[in-house]
Amino acid sequence: MTQSKPSFYPWLVVGLLCVVGCLNYLDRMMITTMRGSILAEIPMTDAQFGLLTSVFLWIYGLLSPLAGFLADRFNRSRVIIGSLFVWSIVTWFTARATTFEELLLTRALMGISEACYIPAALALIVDYHRGATRSLATGIHMGGIMIGQSLGFVGGWLAEKHSWSYAFGVFGLIGVGYAVLLAFTLRDPARPAQPVLSNARPESPIRFKDAITDLFSRKAYLIALTFWGLGGIVSWLVVGWLPTYYKEHFNLSQTVAGLYATGYFHTASLVGVLTGGFLADRWSRTNPRGRILVPFIGLVIAAPGIFIASSTSILPVAIVCFMIYAFTRTFLDANMMPILCLIADERYRATGYGVLNLVACIVGGVGLYAGGMLRDADIDLSRMFQVAALTMLVSAALLYTIKPKPEDISESPEIENKPVLK
């Protein structure tokens, strides 16, 4: 049977969702860049300001599995559009808050609405990109998210130029307008026609309990949760404490330390997530484990990158090695959903990623808090990063043990027409 050429629409879907992913992270992150402007109008303690981010993270993480289930149970594109529309309305209402309690409420509502996006978006992308382009498509979308993280400073700039509420109002309206555009352009792929059999039973509806039971009954998924969690602890520890490490270890100013820890770092991450997706797609054409082996190699390279960077007293060496870590570690980000496609039931992919999101939020908080506790105990950041490097090697070893299901190999167009050896 001759393969039909891929249409342009699957790539249009990736492009459309890149913008949504950028808005997703920009809307949630920019509040951290306008602290002074907000405090000038709404007095609050530092603990209260920190709670604005914490309550978002807690609610976002706790609801991620349920949000993923909604994307599995219902139309994914409608879930995405609804999520964008609601969180954009909430962003607009944030600009109208005049008290700490009102701000806290809008952050909680944003956590609820934004939780529905990532699992649905990644599941929709892999629905359209089966095999030859799956990892690169996922990587491009993750790149859009990274751009949103990097643009968080725009909120602070608009707050200084106008007011903190101006930024929320502008991006809220942009999101609402874009949701209307998506309503006319974004759709789920058509399901392949199934042969009609007289004795065939109708497909049972997807239930949350069944999804969770199925996912946690799979050894490979439990391994994935473990290595994703360990990797998350390392990632949050490095991202959260790298500016402090540069500043203290090399006696840099806050501005210069921030530039090395964010500008160079996130640029390397963006290039890495695209490279990891491209390489995995290429390798998967000849090896069904290509999407596993590429991030495995990335983690094996990233671990000594951290170790050397935290052991040297030469600033350029530390910068280069941390950039190597940022570049290769994101190979996993580009391939986590494609890996999930190899180990989980197709019906439960979004739910599975939602559980991964929950784990990431929990370990993220643990990693940041543990770093602070260890510093209070006079443990040097260099030692923490060196232990993180060893933890990353453990994560890589667990990733290597993942074995794809034979029935999922057929999703790759390059090999699906080859005879199956029995």
N, C-alpha and C positions, 0 to 999 in steps of 0.2 A: 504494500500500500504506500503511495507517495505522500510524503509529508507536505502539508500546505505551508506556505511561507507565513511567518508571524506577521500580524498586522501591527500598525502603528499604535493602536489604542492601548495595549498593555503598557507601553512606555509613557503614553499620555497620563495614564492612571498614576504611574510613579511620579511624574512631574507635578500633577495636581496635589498629590499627597505630600510631596516635599514641602510645598507651601504651607499645608496644614500643620505638618510636623514642626516647621519653623515657628509658626504662630503659637503652637501648643507650648513650646518651651520658652518663647519670648514672653508670652502673657504670664507664665508662672514665675519666671526668673526676674523680671524687671523690677519687682517690688524691692528686691535686695539691693538694687543700685540707687534707690532714691530715699534711703533711710532718713537723711537729714531733712529733706523737704517734707516728708510725712510727719516727722516728729515736730516740726515747726508749727504745723496746723493741728495735729492730733497728739497731744502729749501722752507718752506711755513709757514704761520702763524698758530696759534692754531685754528683760525676760519676756515681756509682752510682745515686743517686736519679733523676738525669736519664735514665739508661739505662732505667729502668723504663718511662718514657713512650716513649722512642725505640724500644725493641725492639717495643713494641706497634704503633707507627706504621709501622715498616718491614715487619713481617710482615703487618699489615692491608692495607697498600698493595700489596705484592707478590702477595698471594693474591686480591685483589679481582677480577681478570679471571677466574680459575678459579672463584671463588665465584659470579660472575655466570653463568658457563656452567652451573653446577649448577642454577641457577634456570631457565635456558632448557631444559635437558635433562630435568629432572624436575619433579615437582609443586611449584609455587612455595610454596604454603601449608605443605607439609611441610618444605621447606627453612627457612622462617621459624621454624616451631615448633621444629625441631631446633636451629637456631642459638640461639634464646632459651634453650632448655632447657640446652644445653651451656655457654653463657657464664654462665648463672646458677649452674650447678654449680661452674664455675671461680671465680666470684665468692665462693661459699660456701667453697670450699677456700682462697681467698686469706686468709680470716680465720684459717685454721689454720697459715699460714706462720710460721716462727720464725727463718728465716735469709734473708739477701739472695738467695741462690741459689734458694730456694723461691719467694720473691716474683717473681723474674725469670722463673721457669718459668711461674707462673700468668699473668703479663702476656703472655708469648708465646702461651700457650694461649688467652687471651682474644682476642688479635689474630687467631688462626685462626678461632675460632668467630664473632666479631662481623663478620668480613669477609663472611660469607654473608648478612647481613641486608639492608643497604640496597639492593643491586641487585634482590634478590628482592621486597622490599616495594614499591619504586617500579614494578617491572614488573607486580606483581599489581594495584596501584592503577590503572594505565593499561589493564589488561585489563578492569577493571570500568567505568572511566569513559572512554568513547570519544566525544570531541568536546565536547559542551556543558559538561561539568563537569570535564574532565581537568586543567586547570591549577590550578583552585581546590582540587581534591582533593589534588593533589600539594603545593600550598602549605600546606594544613592539616597534612599529614603532616610537612613540613619545620618547621612551627611547633611540632609536638610535640618534634622533635629540639632546637629552640632552647630550649624549656622545660627539657629535660633538661640542656642546657649551663648554663642559668641556675641550676638546682637543685644544681649541684656543691657549693655551700657547705654543703648538708645533711650531707655526709660529714664535713666539718671540725667541724660543730656536734655531731654524734653522737660523733665521736672525743673531743671535749673533755668531753662529758657522760658518756660511758661509756668506750669505748676505740676505737681505730682498727679493731680486728677486729670489734667489734659492728656497725659500719655495713656492712661487707662481708657479714657473716652475715645481717643483716636483709634486705638487698636481694637477696641470693642466693636466699633462701627465697621472697621475693615473686615473683621471676622464675620460679622453678620452678612455683609455684602458678599464675601467669598462663599459663605454657606449657600446663599441663594444661587450663585453661579454653579456650585457643585450639584445642586438639585437638578440642573438641566444637563450636566455633563458626566456625572459619575454614576456608574451602574455596576452591578454584579455580573460576572460572566454567566452565560447561559449554561445550564447543566446539560451534560451529554444525554442524549435520548437513551432510555433503557428499554431493552426488548420486553414486550408484553408476554408474560407467562401466565397460563391459567392457574397454576398453583402458587404463584408468587404472592408473598405477604406484603402488605403496604409497609413502607419504611416507618418505624416508630419515631415519634418526635424526640428531639434531643432534650434530656433532662439534666439539671445541674448535678444531682447526686450521681447519676450514671457516669457523667463526664469525669467527676473527681475520682470515683471508684475505679474507672478504667485507667486513668492516668497513673494513679498511685499503685496500681497492680502491676505496672511495667517497671522492671528493674532498671532499664535504660533511662527511663524518665527520672527515677529517684537519683541515679548517678548524675544526670544533667542538673537537677536541683542542687546537688551537693557542689559540683564544680562551679556552677554559676554563682552560688552563694559565696564560696571561698574567693572566687575572682572578684566578686562585688566588694568584699571586705578590703581587698588590696586596692581596688580602684578608688573607693571613697577615701581611704586613708591617704593615698597619694594626692588626689585632687584637693582634699581638704587641708592638708598640711604642707604641700609642696611650697607655696609662697613663704610660709614661716621658715621652712628648711633653707631655702635660698637666702632669705634675709639674715638668719642667725649664723648659718654655717660659713657664708662668704661675706658677711658684713655689708650687705647691699641695702640700698634705700628701699622703702616699701614699693615705690613706683617701679623701679628696675626689677625687683624680685617678682612683682606681679606680672610684668611683661614676660619674663622668662617662664613663669609658671602657667601662664594662660595663652599668650600670643603664640609663642613657639610651640607649646605643648598641643594646643587645640588644632593648630595648622597641621602638625604631624598626624594627629588623630583623624582629621578629615581625609587626608591623602591615604592613610592606612585603611580606613573602612572601605574606600573605593577599590584600593589595590587588593585587599583580602577578598572582596566579592568577585573581582575579575579572575583572580588566580583560582579560586574555588570552582568557579564555573568551568574554566578551562580543564582543570584536573579531573573534575567529575565526569567529563566526557569519556575518559578511559578507566577511571577508578571510582566505583560507587562510594568509596570512603573519602573522596576528594574534599568534600565540604567539612569533614572532620579533621583530616590531616592538615589542611591549611591553617586553621586556628590553633591546632596542636603545635605546629612548628612556630607559629607566632608567639604563643605563650612560652615556649622553650627559649626563644630568643629574648623575649621581654624580661624574663626573670633575671638573667645575668646583667641586662641593661640597668635594672633597678639596683642590683647589688653593687655594680661598679660605680654607678652614679652616687650612691650613698657612702662609698668608701674612699672616694678621691677628694683631694684638697685642691684640685685644678678645676676652676669654674667651667672653661670650655668643654672639658671632658664630661662633667656632670650634665651640662646642657645637652650635649649630643646623645649621651646615654639615656637620659630621660625622654628625649625625642624618639630614640629607637624603641623604648618601651611604649610610648604613646602610639607610634606607628604600627607596631606588630600586635599589641594587645587588642586593638580594634578589629583585627581579623575575626575575632569571635563575635563581635557585635554584628558584623555583616552576615554571619552564618548561623546565628543562634536559631532563628526561625526556620531556615532550611534544615538544620539538624533536627529540630522538633518535628519537621515533616517526615523524617526518617524513623522516628521512634514513637510517634503518637498516632492515634486514629485520626484520619482526616477530619472527622466530624468535630473533634475536640481541640483543634489547633489553637484557636483563640483563647479558649479556657486555659489550655496548658501554658500559653505565654502569660496570661493574666496571673497564674500562680507564680511564675518566674518573676513577674513584676513585684508581687507581694514579697517574695524572698529578697529581692534587690532592695526594696525600701527598708525592710527590717535590718538586713546586714549593713546597709548604708549607715543607718543611725548607730548601730553597734560599732562599726569601724571608726566613725568620727568621735564617738564618746570614749571608746577605748583609747584612742590616741591621746585625748585630753587627760584621761586618768593616768596613763603611763608617763606623760610629761609632768604631771603633778608629783609623780613618784621619782622624778629626776632621771627618767629613762630617755636617752638621747634619740632624736628622730632618725639618726643614721642606723641605730640598732633596730628600730621599728621597721624601717624600709628593708633592711637585710632579712629580717624574719618574713616580711611580706614577699620577698623574692623566693624564699623557700616554699611559702604557701602557694605561690603561683605555679611552682613545679609540681606540687601535689595536685593542683587543679588540672594541669596539663596531663598528668598521668591518668587521672580519672576520665578526662575527655577521650584519651586514646582507647580506653576500654569499650567505648560505645560502638556497637555493631548495628548497622542499618538493617531493616527488615528486607528480605529478598523481594517481597511484592512491591516495595516502593521504588526499586531500581528502574522499573518500567516508566517512571515519570520523566526520565531524561530522553528527549527526542533522539539524541545521538546513539543511544543503545537500545531503544525500545523495540526496534525491528530485528535485532539480532536473535538468533535462536537461543532458547533457554536450555542450558545443559542440565540433564537430570541424572 
